[in-house]
Amino acid sequence: MQNTASPLIEISPELVERYVLELASYGAVQATGVSRTVYSPEWVGATERYVEWCTEAGLEVNRDAVGNVWGKLKGREPGKSIVSGSHIDSQTPGGRYDGALGAVAALIALRALREQFGAPKRTIEAVAFCEEESSRFPSANYWGSRAITGRIAPDDPDRVIGFSGESIAEAMRDVGLDPARIAEASRDDIEHFIELHIEQGPILEQAGLPVAIVSAITGIRHYRAEIRGTQNHAGAFPMDLRRDPLAGFAEIASGLINTAHRMGRPAVTTIGRVIVEPNYPGIIPSRVEFTIDARHPDPEARRRLYAAHENLMTEVASRRGLDIHWETMLDHEPAPSNLEIVSVLERVARDQGVPTMLMASGAGHDSQQMAAIAKVAMIFVRSKDGRSHTPDEFSSVEDIVAGIRVLAAGLHALAY
Amino acid sequence: MQNTASPLIEISPELVERYVLELASYGAVQATGVSRTVYSPEWVGATERYVEWCTEAGLEVNRDAVGNVWGKLKGREPGKSIVSGSHIDSQTPGGRYDGALGAVAALIALRALREQFGAPKRTIEAVAFCEEESSRFPSANYWGSRAITGRIAPDDPDRVIGFSGESIAEAMRDVGLDPARIAEASRDDIEHFIELHIEQGPILEQAGLPVAIVSAITGIRHYRAEIRGTQNHAGAFPMDLRRDPLAGFAEIASGLINTAHRMGRPAVTTIGRVIVEPNYPGIIPSRVEFTIDARHPDPEARRRLYAAHENLMTEVASRRGLDIHWETMLDHEPAPSNLEIVSVLERVARDQGVPTMLMASGAGHDSQQMAAIAKVAMIFVRSKDGRSHTPDEFSSVEDIVAGIRVLAAGLHALAY
């Protein structure tokens, strides 16, 4: 690895714009939306186009057993690979950038490195992961990167069921993939993984910066909570005698949101889903079910955030004579970025003249999975208005070029 | 009207129990539930049985143009009628007592008066209103008593549509009633109307009393409110930059409920219905829709309650940068009971040895409609655990007998 100043790397804005727009035509929804779920015809079209682009860029192309596409720039020396990429599937509809940009960025970076610097010492690979969004199979849970890390269980293909009832095994067979061979997708020869992604939040925009280096992927927990009270007539039951679960819910929801707000960035807590029963205007509800999504990238702060949430729920329910219980639906530890890669990326960004900041990722990413087998880090590109998972998603070509220059320079520092 | 002590009136507990249980067999659900919507086969059966009982009691029976059943105990002198009764339809399922008890109580009171005191001076009538619950036609809005007050518009029968899509005009024709003749049901010859009903709340039980005289039917307003914010990723958007409508909703719901609680009985405010969009765990919602049911029987206190609610909603939304708007879906002025009847009922209850208290009705009742054409008052019978609109509804035969004795003595004081 070089420690001298990295050479200036040129990235073509026209190529970036063409690739982003062309990829967005597979599953296009209205003017700027994309709906491209794993193993759908749109997905097949997009991966075929990605294969063509890899071939044009002079990369060795390989499709693995779950449909991840790999483009390899072979190194002159033996050793593990340095990999970059992201997922090619989308929300329904999402925008043009979430995932797709990282797959395209890796390809463009490798193309530029090969054109401007020839063959590297170390092998570098671009990857388009087949699935990350769970937008067709709600429990797919990073299907593409999980396959690479060897974490897909033998019975998963038949147990992961789509919103329309089909298993992911059936969906794989429909596009010519054999679910029995998933284990063949696993890799043990990747040393570094760097993922470029849109920020999906407003922090870079607020800071007036195009690019961030990600210090950690946040830890996340989802609770499903339920408060039970006593259903009664809204008119005939005095306030002082009610066991109103909605009153308890409102106090708890306010309290949880205030707790995260007061703890300060990067703590976040969201109540995104609420079901009230029986949900009639004139009836005190019997039951309120809700979800809590609470995240922090620091393990100790995360523990304090969850303890504060649980204490508040217990206290409010007990004081109001309500029954409450909750279960943890999902619990991911924070994934800190590899410090060596972070420091390389910070240094090469300075060399490329790209101003950056360090931030935690509040969203989950394939990098979390890849951390099981490789040193990982991420690069974020500024999102307009922080929007994501919507056709309104937008990042400027200028910012994207800045991000890819940091990525390419980082790969150059590690591989040449 | 007599001002001397009212004679003791005997009411048969066996007859009360038999009538309540037999009526409950029309539309019986499980052990104690009743599902009997207007113009259904169960409703037809119940009204036919009511007709038989009226005839057995020596009353002149008449079914009017909307299917209300009237049993008349003719007075020796001319003049307007004194009427008692309630509705014979139910929730789906409700219990045995809501409505049905008032229809049965009037019939039993008239039967006892005729048997124990012969013909009255003034005509007394028992009535079983066809519809009050809106459990088949959500906009029926007191169909039975509205017909009597002449408030059903000519196009209402075709515009009032059931949960299964049928018009109330079609439902009437199915049971042999002609919607074109609804106007014939209107009455201008009723002077007093007294409705006996279960309390549907826990106040009598808490006070250890069997019967209440109702001072007023509460004023009620339903708002439908909507808060709009900005939908964003639950992980990537810092708390301090969110426009989270759920955070605004939780603060507003807590505030409204606390306002009514602090104002004290009989103020009540209920958030019974909440719809969150898009309602996913990991997404900050874009929109929360909710209802507010807020009631007070005192016009000035009611005005203050609504002003406090509206001010809070405006303040919270503005401070949080959220868009809020609301509309009034329903607004009923309080209906104070007629003081003359209330004072008669209080006096005769003392004479009968039935301890009572004065309370406001937090629920709406047919009496509110009848107030447009007659002097009205109500008698409440204690509800076990305050339960209503559920098969768990229960009032003891002892309490019911006490209530009917007050009703019969009141009718006696006005009519003999």
Interface residues (C-beta under 8 A of the other chain):
Chain A: E199 Q200 G201 P202 I203 Q206 T218 I220 H222 Q231 N232 H233 A234 G235 A236 F237 P238 M239 D240 L241 D244 L246 A247 F249 A250 E251 A253 S254 I257 A260 H261 R265 P266 A267 V268 T269 T270 I271 G272 R273 V274 I275 V276 N279 Y280 P281 G282 I283 I284 P285 T291 D293 R295 M329 S361 G362 A363 G364 G386 R387 S388 H389 T390
Chain B: E199 Q200 G201 P202 I203 Q206 T218 I220 H222 Q231 N232 H233 A234 G235 A236 F237 P238 M239 D240 L241 D244 L246 A247 F249 A250 E251 A253 S254 I257 A260 H261 R265 P266 A267 V268 T269 T270 I271 G272 R273 V274 I275 V276 N279 Y280 P281 G282 I283 I284 P285 T291 D293 R295 M329 S361 G362 A363 G364 G386 R387 S388 H389 T390
